Amino acid sequence: TRERMSEAHRQRGTRPPAAGVPWTVDEEALLGTMKDSDVAERTGRTLPAVRDRRYALGVAVFGK
């Protein structure tokens, strides 16, 4: 059932609600330009969400 639902979303080009709000290009551009906590505050996302996204995109930690 889960696989069929995922395939249906892919075919329609939609995202399931649990996937959360998609990151914008402007939000992703902030990653690595300041501390993760500052990015979280500016974007309204959680700190773990910012860290996970930065890691997924391969962006280095600010200041390292």
Order of alpha helices (4+ residues) and beta strands (2+ residues): alpha-alpha-alpha-alpha
